[in-house]
Amino acid sequence: MNSISVLHIDLFQAGRNASDFYFNTMKNHLVVGHRHIEKPHRHDFYAAVLFTGGTGFHEIDFQKYEVSEGSLFFLSPGQIHSWELSADIEGYIFFCSQEFYEMHYVNQKLRNFPFFGSVSFPRKLQLDTLELKQNIHLFQELEKEYREKNIMKEGLMLSLMSQIFINATRLFSKDFDRVDSSAGLSYFKHYQDFENLIEEHFPDEKSIAYYASLLGISPKHLNRIAQTVVQKTATDVITERVVLEAKRMLMYLDESLVEVAFRLGYEEYSYFVRVFRKNSGMTPTQFIKEYKV
């Protein structure tokens, strides 16, 4: 099994000194990165991609999304993705590191945005005509600032990026915000804390009671929060994160299935197989055969 390559920002910089931010049109980006993008690969940076024309498919962590005008995607470090795009594809793409973002936003982590930090949130927004127009303007302003040498350019770039991220967060969360705005915002914050805790503890801790205790709420309330925000039970959210990690490990680590199960906290391999199959619809062995690079 071949390992999944990890791409760095400086791979796309074409001689630029800065290696913590990159911006390009999709047409030019496909020329720069044509050797890498069609095969499954990972990044060590955050990315946003806005498609303004063309069609295709974008697969992120083994989930395939359709690409069309108005498709806006977000990618986090470590995610495995690839795409199949038509020859007439149009759009914009930018990469940034956490370090670059923290230049001005010291207390703001990129993973606190739901599409960067949450496994359960989709990685795609399908924008309507007005939303697309607004985002095109922001991406074009970001590109303009990136190309020029203005005073305090990084500050304006970060401001434009934050507008893109905040607008996207509002679009992702608008469904449950409408139900009860105060409860919706509270639930959203609790859910973010829940997923941050999962990220820290999922190999060893998989019970709702454990995470509810850390959050200072009851398991029943934690379930209510998960159902409201992502329409899944808290157990489903935990299991989804575990199985995603299992898929990544099966794809790019040279370890046996038993070793992968053990590293994820399953001493009984047969139980790990049952969990994996229930969540993904196939066994680990079937998954490897389908996705083997």
DOKOLKE-138010 format. One record per residue (C-alpha): residue number from 0; z, x, y. Coordinates in nm, 4 decimals, always signed. Layout:
{NUM {Z X Y}},
...
This chain:
{0 {+0.0000 +0.0000 +0.0000}},
{1 {-0.0975 +0.1436 +0.3390}},
{2 {+0.1644 +0.1514 +0.6146}},
{3 {+0.1169 -0.0522 +0.9314}},
{4 {+0.0275 +0.1723 +1.2242}},
{5 {+0.2490 +0.1674 +1.5342}},
{6 {+0.0572 +0.1865 +1.8629}},
{7 {+0.2019 +0.3366 +2.1815}},
{8 {+0.1099 +0.2531 +2.5411}},
{9 {-0.0212 +0.6020 +2.6143}},
{10 {-0.2866 +0.5444 +2.3467}},
{11 {-0.4594 +0.3081 +2.5933}},
{12 {-0.3922 +0.4936 +2.9171}},
{13 {-0.7158 +0.6947 +2.9376}},
{14 {-0.5656 +0.9875 +3.1266}},
{15 {-0.3127 +0.8025 +3.3399}},
{16 {+0.0215 +0.9744 +3.3855}},
{17 {+0.2381 +0.6640 +3.3582}},
{18 {+0.2968 +0.5581 +3.0017}},
{19 {+0.5263 +0.2602 +3.0524}},
{20 {+0.2745 +0.0042 +3.1835}},
{21 {-0.0883 -0.0781 +3.1074}},
{22 {-0.3263 -0.3474 +3.2346}},
{23 {-0.6862 -0.4284 +3.1487}},
{24 {-0.9406 -0.7050 +3.1137}},
{25 {-0.9913 -0.8138 +2.7545}},
{26 {-1.3520 -0.6914 +2.7531}},
{27 {-1.2523 -0.3418 +2.8609}},
{28 {-0.9449 -0.3388 +2.6399}},
{29 {-1.1532 -0.4125 +2.3324}},
{30 {-1.3659 -0.1077 +2.4134}},
{31 {-1.0576 +0.1131 +2.4574}},
{32 {-0.8796 -0.0106 +2.1465}},
{33 {-1.1616 -0.1180 +1.9173}},
{34 {-1.0510 +0.1214 +1.6417}},
{35 {-0.7062 -0.0361 +1.6216}},
{36 {-0.7000 -0.4060 +1.6995}},
{37 {-0.8860 -0.5629 +1.4071}},
{38 {-0.6486 -0.4208 +1.1470}},
{39 {-0.2852 -0.5361 +1.1365}},
{40 {-0.0745 -0.3105 +1.3579}},
{41 {+0.2487 -0.2986 +1.5550}},
{42 {+0.3448 -0.1951 +1.9087}},
{43 {+0.6530 -0.0199 +2.0435}},
{44 {+0.6185 -0.2175 +2.3707}},
{45 {+0.6003 -0.5750 +2.5021}},
{46 {+0.2630 -0.7411 +2.5648}},
{47 {+0.1128 -1.0503 +2.7271}},
{48 {-0.2450 -1.1675 +2.6706}},
{49 {-0.4243 -1.4445 +2.8622}},
{50 {-0.7594 -1.5677 +2.7313}},
{51 {-0.9931 -1.7254 +2.9875}},
{52 {-1.3016 -1.7603 +2.7673}},
{53 {-1.4336 -1.7163 +2.4156}},
{54 {-1.2795 -1.8135 +2.0824}},
{55 {-1.1205 -1.6595 +1.7760}},
{56 {-0.7956 -1.6198 +1.5881}},
{57 {-0.4813 -1.4201 +1.6588}},
{58 {-0.2429 -1.3550 +1.3710}},
{59 {+0.1155 -1.2670 +1.4671}},
{60 {+0.3775 -1.1932 +1.2026}},
{61 {+0.1650 -1.3636 +0.9361}},
{62 {+0.1064 -1.6811 +1.1397}},
{63 {-0.2493 -1.7504 +1.2546}},
{64 {-0.3078 -1.8995 +1.6014}},
{65 {-0.6373 -2.0276 +1.7382}},
{66 {-0.7711 -1.8526 +2.0490}},
{67 {-0.9499 -2.0483 +2.3213}},
{68 {-0.9667 -2.0760 +2.6985}},
{69 {-0.6105 -2.1060 +2.8284}},
{70 {-0.4380 -1.9393 +2.5312}},
{71 {-0.1442 -1.7276 +2.6499}},
{72 {+0.0256 -1.4979 +2.3965}},
{73 {+0.3394 -1.2850 +2.4047}},
{74 {+0.4203 -0.9980 +2.1676}},
{75 {+0.7420 -0.8043 +2.1076}},
{76 {+0.7932 -0.4520 +1.9722}},
{77 {+0.7723 -0.4415 +1.5957}},
{78 {+0.5645 -0.7543 +1.5470}},
{79 {+0.2635 -0.7194 +1.3190}},
{80 {-0.0565 -0.8669 +1.4585}},
{81 {-0.4357 -0.8576 +1.4469}},
{82 {-0.7181 -1.0646 +1.5872}},
{83 {-1.0733 -1.1820 +1.5245}},
{84 {-1.2462 -1.2551 +1.8544}},
{85 {-1.5913 -1.3751 +1.9564}},
{86 {-1.8284 -1.1450 +2.1430}},
{87 {-1.7965 -1.3532 +2.4632}},
{88 {-1.4182 -1.3162 +2.4859}},
{89 {-1.2704 -1.3021 +2.8380}},
{90 {-0.9192 -1.2574 +2.9684}},
{91 {-0.6436 -1.0175 +3.0697}},
{92 {-0.3828 -0.8106 +2.8884}},
{93 {-0.0838 -0.6037 +2.9947}},
{94 {+0.1790 -0.3933 +2.8183}},
{95 {+0.5183 -0.2804 +2.9442}},
{96 {+0.8254 -0.1061 +2.8099}},
{97 {+1.1811 -0.2279 +2.8440}},
{98 {+1.2509 +0.0851 +3.0521}},
{99 {+0.9817 -0.0098 +3.3025}},
{100 {+1.1200 -0.3606 +3.3400}},
{101 {+1.4741 -0.2306 +3.3856}},
{102 {+1.3687 -0.0198 +3.6853}},
{103 {+1.4581 -0.3197 +3.9028}},
{104 {+1.6047 -0.5755 +3.6631}},
{105 {+1.8972 -0.3776 +3.5255}},
{106 {+2.0784 -0.6776 +3.3753}},
{107 {+1.7690 -0.8590 +3.2494}},
{108 {+1.6459 -0.7803 +2.8989}},
{109 {+1.2909 -0.8769 +2.8124}},
{110 {+1.4101 -1.0150 +2.4803}},
{111 {+1.6098 -1.2793 +2.6719}},
{112 {+1.2809 -1.4555 +2.7381}},
{113 {+1.2403 -1.6930 +2.4408}},
{114 {+0.8891 -1.5822 +2.3456}},
{115 {+1.0029 -1.2180 +2.3249}},
{116 {+1.3442 -1.2561 +2.1667}},
{117 {+1.3190 -1.5648 +1.9488}},
{118 {+1.1673 -1.5708 +1.6026}},
{119 {+1.1574 -1.9513 +1.6047}},
{120 {+0.9629 -1.9937 +1.9289}},
{121 {+0.5841 -1.9887 +1.8983}},
{122 {+0.4111 -1.6867 +2.0499}},
{123 {+0.1360 -1.8967 +2.2055}},
{124 {+0.1180 -2.1347 +2.4997}},
{125 {-0.1921 -2.3467 +2.5461}},
{126 {-0.2281 -2.3902 +2.9205}},
{127 {-0.3873 -2.6880 +3.0943}},
{128 {-0.6386 -2.6427 +3.3776}},
{129 {-0.3793 -2.6109 +3.6565}},
{130 {-0.1485 -2.3839 +3.4536}},
{131 {-0.4422 -2.1610 +3.3630}},
{132 {-0.5497 -2.1347 +3.7272}},
{133 {-0.1960 -2.0348 +3.8322}},
{134 {-0.1711 -1.7712 +3.5599}},
{135 {-0.5155 -1.6272 +3.6323}},
{136 {-0.4025 -1.5763 +3.9922}},
{137 {-0.0843 -1.3972 +3.8828}},
{138 {-0.2664 -1.1756 +3.6323}},
{139 {-0.5320 -1.0853 +3.8898}},
{140 {-0.2688 -1.0003 +4.1509}},
{141 {-0.0907 -0.7863 +3.8929}},
{142 {-0.4145 -0.6058 +3.8122}},
{143 {-0.4865 -0.5482 +4.1809}},
{144 {-0.1435 -0.3925 +4.2381}},
{145 {-0.1748 -0.1829 +3.9220}},
{146 {-0.5079 -0.0343 +4.0379}},
{147 {-0.4010 +0.0471 +4.3927}},
{148 {-0.1550 +0.3012 +4.5338}},
{149 {+0.0642 +0.0910 +4.7576}},
{150 {+0.4189 +0.1587 +4.8654}},
{151 {+0.6741 -0.0145 +4.6369}},
{152 {+0.3933 -0.1123 +4.3978}},
{153 {+0.6259 -0.1152 +4.0962}},
{154 {+0.8533 -0.3679 +4.2669}},
{155 {+0.5668 -0.6086 +4.3311}},
{156 {+0.4305 -0.5590 +3.9797}},
{157 {+0.7703 -0.6441 +3.8323}},
{158 {+0.7931 -0.9505 +4.0547}},
{159 {+0.4526 -1.0752 +3.9368}},
{160 {+0.5407 -1.0075 +3.5740}},
{161 {+0.8658 -1.2004 +3.6141}},
{162 {+0.6791 -1.4965 +3.7609}},
{163 {+0.4528 -1.5006 +3.4548}},
{164 {+0.7522 -1.4795 +3.2196}},
{165 {+0.9625 -1.7391 +3.4046}},
{166 {+0.6746 -1.9878 +3.4313}},
{167 {+0.6079 -1.9459 +3.0590}},
{168 {+0.9771 -1.9960 +2.9756}},
{169 {+0.9754 -2.3234 +3.1696}},
{170 {+0.6660 -2.4418 +2.9846}},
{171 {+0.8191 -2.3508 +2.6483}},
{172 {+1.1443 -2.5304 +2.7293}},
{173 {+1.0176 -2.8355 +2.9186}},
{174 {+1.0360 -3.0693 +2.6189}},
{175 {+1.4119 -3.0485 +2.5728}},
{176 {+1.4822 -3.0009 +2.9452}},
{177 {+1.3414 -3.3500 +3.0071}},
{178 {+1.5875 -3.5088 +2.7685}},
{179 {+1.8944 -3.3901 +2.9589}},
{180 {+1.8452 -3.1049 +3.2031}},
{181 {+2.2082 -2.9882 +3.2101}},
{182 {+2.2524 -3.0100 +2.8338}},
{183 {+1.9064 -2.8622 +2.7807}},
{184 {+1.9837 -2.5488 +2.9822}},
{185 {+2.3215 -2.5098 +2.8144}},
{186 {+2.1689 -2.5505 +2.4694}},
{187 {+1.8944 -2.3041 +2.5535}},
{188 {+2.1478 -2.0382 +2.6587}},
{189 {+2.3564 -2.0966 +2.3448}},
{190 {+2.0451 -2.0748 +2.1310}},
{191 {+1.9481 -1.7415 +2.2881}},
{192 {+2.2971 -1.6086 +2.2137}},
{193 {+2.2652 -1.7370 +1.8569}},
{194 {+1.9380 -1.5535 +1.7972}},
{195 {+2.0728 -1.2349 +1.9575}},
{196 {+2.3620 -1.2455 +1.7125}},
{197 {+2.1247 -1.3078 +1.4220}},
{198 {+1.9295 -0.9996 +1.5251}},
{199 {+2.2462 -0.7929 +1.4975}},
{200 {+2.3886 -0.9349 +1.1759}},
{201 {+2.1224 -1.1053 +0.9610}},
{202 {+2.1081 -0.8425 +0.6817}},
{203 {+2.4784 -0.9015 +0.6085}},
{204 {+2.5660 -1.2456 +0.7467}},
{205 {+2.3718 -1.5626 +0.6696}},
{206 {+2.6232 -1.8471 +0.7042}},
{207 {+2.6241 -2.0942 +0.9934}},
{208 {+3.0039 -2.0743 +1.0046}},
{209 {+2.9947 -1.7014 +1.0801}},
{210 {+2.7640 -1.7394 +1.3829}},
{211 {+2.9341 -2.0556 +1.5068}},
{212 {+3.2655 -1.8678 +1.5023}},
{213 {+3.1206 -1.5823 +1.7105}},
{214 {+2.9835 -1.8360 +1.9588}},
{215 {+3.3126 -2.0257 +1.9752}},
{216 {+3.1590 -2.3565 +1.8673}},
{217 {+3.1574 -2.5654 +1.5500}},
{218 {+2.8868 -2.5306 +1.2825}},
{219 {+2.7909 -2.8919 +1.3476}},
{220 {+2.7338 -2.8211 +1.7177}},
{221 {+2.5356 -2.5067 +1.6387}},
{222 {+2.3100 -2.7156 +1.4164}},
{223 {+2.2683 -2.9686 +1.6973}},
{224 {+2.1670 -2.6894 +1.9362}},
{225 {+1.9100 -2.5453 +1.6949}},
{226 {+1.7657 -2.8892 +1.6215}},
{227 {+1.7342 -2.9635 +1.9932}},
{228 {+1.5781 -2.6328 +2.0973}},
{229 {+1.3487 -2.5465 +1.8037}},
{230 {+1.3635 -2.8578 +1.5818}},
{231 {+1.5118 -2.6566 +1.2933}},
{232 {+1.8530 -2.6315 +1.1336}},
{233 {+2.0624 -2.3247 +1.2097}},
{234 {+2.0288 -2.2225 +0.8451}},
{235 {+1.6499 -2.2450 +0.8735}},
{236 {+1.6580 -2.0163 +1.1799}},
{237 {+1.8678 -1.7562 +0.9979}},
{238 {+1.6536 -1.7717 +0.6851}},
{239 {+1.3323 -1.7504 +0.8871}},
{240 {+1.4503 -1.4238 +1.0436}},
{241 {+1.5474 -1.2785 +0.7058}},
{242 {+1.2156 -1.3717 +0.5441}},
{243 {+1.0187 -1.2336 +0.8400}},
{244 {+1.1962 -0.9008 +0.7990}},
{245 {+1.1264 -0.9137 +0.4261}},
{246 {+0.7553 -0.9651 +0.4954}},
{247 {+0.7465 -0.6730 +0.7371}},
{248 {+0.9279 -0.4490 +0.4894}},
{249 {+0.6970 -0.5522 +0.2062}},
{250 {+0.3981 -0.4640 +0.4232}},
{251 {+0.4928 -0.1235 +0.5580}},
{252 {+0.7781 +0.0211 +0.3516}},
{253 {+0.7189 +0.1991 +0.0247}},
{254 {+1.0103 +0.0347 -0.1545}},
{255 {+1.0419 -0.1867 -0.4609}},
{256 {+1.0948 -0.5611 -0.4272}},
{257 {+1.4476 -0.5210 -0.5605}},
{258 {+1.5249 -0.2559 -0.2978}},
{259 {+1.3925 -0.4794 -0.0200}},
{260 {+1.6074 -0.7676 -0.1439}},
{261 {+1.9157 -0.5452 -0.1600}},
{262 {+1.8616 -0.4090 +0.1931}},
{263 {+1.8511 -0.7672 +0.3191}},
{264 {+2.1814 -0.8523 +0.1564}},
{265 {+2.0658 -1.0090 -0.1710}},
{266 {+2.2287 -0.8486 -0.4728}},
{267 {+2.0607 -1.1024 -0.7009}},
{268 {+1.6835 -1.0527 -0.6818}},
{269 {+1.6012 -1.3921 -0.8358}},
{270 {+1.7899 -1.5661 -0.5544}},
{271 {+1.5992 -1.3636 -0.2938}},
{272 {+1.2717 -1.4767 -0.4556}},
{273 {+1.3814 -1.8414 -0.4381}},
{274 {+1.4712 -1.8103 -0.0694}},
{275 {+1.1450 -1.6304 +0.0083}},
{276 {+0.9342 -1.8859 -0.1795}},
{277 {+1.1088 -2.1859 -0.0244}},
{278 {+1.0510 -2.0485 +0.3256}},
{279 {+0.6976 -1.9118 +0.2884}},
{280 {+0.5483 -2.1139 +0.0032}},
{281 {+0.4834 -1.8056 -0.2111}},
{282 {+0.6721 -1.5368 -0.3993}},
{283 {+0.7053 -1.1824 -0.2602}},
{284 {+0.4520 -1.0620 -0.5171}},
{285 {+0.2011 -1.3311 -0.4138}},
{286 {+0.2598 -1.2421 -0.0481}},
{287 {+0.1804 -0.8746 -0.1109}},
{288 {-0.1429 -0.9659 -0.2902}},
{289 {-0.2525 -1.1913 -0.0035}},
{290 {-0.1655 -0.9592 +0.2853}},
{291 {-0.2075 -0.6150 +0.1320}},
{292 {-0.3813 -0.3917 +0.3846}},
